[in-house]
Amino acid sequence: DPATGERGRASLPGFLEDFAADGAELELAGCDLRPAVAATEGSPLGAAGGLHGWRLRREADGSWLGEGVDGRRVRLAAGPRPVGLLDLPGGARLTVGPAGNAVSVLDARGVVLGRVAPEQGCPEYAAGTPLVPAVPWWHVLRPRDEAGSAALRAVTREAVDAMIAAVPPEGDGLDRRERLAALVRGERDDVAAAV
């Protein structure tokens, strides 16, 4: 007790302790709890009550159950443990998990969509970014163009297939970017502006 100096029982923060369940093993190495500051309140990894936090347990069936301090949850079958949920513009939510020296982003079914190597350049997924920070620093990440990201996420698979099928043959006097922009403009003006 900080006021009296009297020792109490050994315990964990309530956020972690409350996640323990019969037949499940709390994975303390995969848990995190820290204060949020004004610059991180809008974290793509979530925040609530002035905190950032992630708690993780291994269920009896071998699956992982992870939950953010804001109540967002993910359950993944046996495999790499989830280290967070990443919210993207347009409502997309991806699971973040370790992949050796890299970080994987997975869809809701646990399918790996891509990998980035923190503290290294990642031109495939982070063009124009000198390096991708380690996951604990993702609380300060913000989209460069939120409206453009949301517009691109709204494009359907059918629209993409139609645009690809309509690509004019090479040698029409337009470069690739001009051809793509012309096709997209025919589909959606908000997407065209993002290209």
C-alpha positions in Angstrom: 0.0 0.0 0.0 1.7 3.2 -1.1 0.0 5.2 1.7 0.9 3.0 4.6 3.9 1.0 3.2 2.2 -2.2 4.3 2.8 -5.1 2.0 -0.2 -6.8 0.3 -0.5 -10.0 -1.6 1.4 -10.4 -4.9 -1.0 -9.6 -7.7 -1.3 -8.4 -11.3 -3.2 -5.3 -12.5 -6.9 -6.1 -12.5 -7.0 -5.8 -16.3 -4.7 -8.9 -16.5 -5.9 -10.8 -13.4 -9.5 -10.6 -14.6 -8.6 -12.4 -17.8 -7.5 -15.6 -16.1 -9.9 -18.5 -16.7 -10.2 -22.1 -15.7 -8.5 -24.4 -18.2 -6.7 -21.5 -19.8 -3.2 -20.2 -19.3 -2.6 -16.5 -19.0 0.4 -15.6 -21.3 2.0 -12.8 -19.3 4.8 -12.4 -21.8 2.2 -11.5 -24.4 0.4 -9.0 -22.1 0.9 -5.2 -22.0 -0.6 -2.4 -20.0 0.6 1.2 -20.1 -0.8 4.7 -19.8 -2.1 6.5 -22.8 -1.1 10.1 -23.4 -2.9 12.8 -25.5 -0.7 11.8 -28.6 -1.7 8.2 -28.4 -5.5 8.4 -27.5 -6.4 7.8 -31.1 -4.1 4.7 -31.4 -4.9 2.2 -34.2 -4.2 -0.5 -31.5 -6.9 0.9 -29.3 -7.2 2.8 -26.0 -9.7 3.1 -23.2 -9.8 4.8 -19.8 -6.5 6.5 -20.3 -4.7 3.2 -21.0 -3.3 1.0 -23.8 -3.4 -2.7 -23.0 -3.4 -6.2 -24.4 -4.1 -9.4 -22.6 -3.6 -12.9 -23.9 -4.3 -16.4 -22.9 -3.9 -19.9 -24.3 -7.2 -21.7 -24.3 -7.6 -25.4 -23.4 -8.0 -26.3 -27.1 -4.7 -24.6 -27.9 -6.2 -21.5 -29.5 -5.2 -18.0 -28.5 -7.6 -15.4 -27.1 -6.4 -11.8 -27.1 -8.3 -8.8 -25.9 -7.5 -5.1 -26.0 -8.2 -2.7 -23.1 -11.0 -1.3 -25.2 -12.8 -4.7 -25.4 -11.8 -5.7 -29.0 -11.1 -9.4 -29.2 -9.5 -12.0 -31.5 -9.4 -15.7 -31.3 -6.8 -17.6 -33.4 -6.2 -21.3 -33.8 -2.9 -22.6 -32.5 0.0 -20.8 -34.1 1.7 -17.5 -33.6 0.2 -15.6 -30.7 -1.6 -12.3 -31.5 0.0 -9.2 -30.1 -2.7 -6.7 -31.0 -5.6 -5.7 -33.2 -4.9 -2.9 -35.7 -7.8 -0.7 -36.9 -7.5 0.8 -40.3 -9.5 3.5 -42.1 -12.7 2.3 -43.7 -13.4 -0.1 -40.8 -10.8 -2.8 -41.5 -9.4 -4.6 -38.5 -6.3 -6.8 -38.8 -4.6 -9.0 -36.2 -0.9 -8.3 -35.5 1.3 -11.3 -34.8 5.0 -12.1 -34.6 6.8 -13.7 -37.6 10.4 -14.3 -36.6 12.2 -11.0 -36.9 9.1 -9.5 -38.7 5.5 -8.7 -37.8 2.6 -10.3 -39.7 -0.8 -8.8 -40.3 -3.6 -11.3 -40.5 -7.3 -11.1 -41.5 -10.2 -12.2 -39.3 -9.6 -15.9 -40.4 -5.9 -15.8 -39.4 -4.7 -15.7 -43.0 -1.4 -13.8 -43.3 -1.9 -10.7 -45.6 1.6 -9.4 -45.3 4.8 -9.0 -43.2 6.8 -6.0 -42.3 10.2 -6.0 -40.6 10.2 -3.4 -37.8 13.1 -0.9 -37.8 13.8 -1.6 -41.5 12.4 -0.2 -44.7 9.4 -2.0 -46.1 8.7 -0.7 -49.6 5.9 -3.2 -50.3 3.7 -2.2 -47.5 5.0 1.1 -46.3 6.2 3.0 -49.3 7.7 6.4 -48.4 8.3 5.3 -44.8 12.0 5.2 -43.9 11.3 2.4 -41.4 8.4 0.6 -39.7 8.7 1.1 -35.9 8.4 -1.8 -33.4 4.8 -2.7 -32.5 4.9 -0.9 -29.1 5.3 2.4 -31.1 2.4 1.7 -33.4 0.2 3.6 -30.9 1.5 6.8 -32.5 1.0 5.8 -36.1 -1.7 7.6 -38.1 -2.9 7.2 -41.7 -1.4 9.6 -44.2 -4.6 9.9 -46.2 -7.6 8.5 -44.2 -10.2 9.4 -46.9 -8.1 7.8 -49.6 -7.6 4.7 -47.5 -11.3 4.4 -46.8 -12.2 4.9 -50.5 -9.7 2.1 -51.5 -11.1 -0.3 -48.9 -14.6 0.3 -50.3 -13.7 -1.0 -53.8 -15.2 -4.4 -54.3 -13.5 -7.4 -55.8 -15.9 -7.2 -58.8 -14.9 -3.6 -59.5 -11.2 -4.6 -59.4 -11.8 -7.5 -61.8 -13.7 -5.2 -64.2 -10.9 -2.6 -64.2 -8.2 -5.3 -64.8 -10.3 -6.8 -67.6 -10.7 -3.4 -69.2 -7.0 -2.5 -69.4 -6.2 -1.3 -72.9 -3.4 -3.0 -74.7 0.1 -1.7 -74.5 1.1 0.9 -77.1 -2.0 3.1 -76.8 0.2 6.1 -76.1 -0.6 6.2 -72.4 1.7 5.2 -69.6 0.6 2.6 -67.0 -0.4 5.2 -64.4 -2.5 7.2 -66.9 -4.3 4.0 -68.1 -5.0 3.0 -64.5 -6.2 6.4 -63.5 -8.5 6.5 -66.6 -10.0 3.1 -65.6 -10.5 4.0 -62.0 -12.1 7.4 -62.9 -14.7 5.4 -64.9 -15.4 3.3 -61.7 -15.2 5.8 -58.8 -14.1 9.4 -58.6 -13.1 9.1 -54.9 -10.8 6.1 -55.7 -9.3 7.9 -58.7 -8.3 10.8 -56.5 -6.4 8.4 -54.3 -4.5 6.8 -57.1 
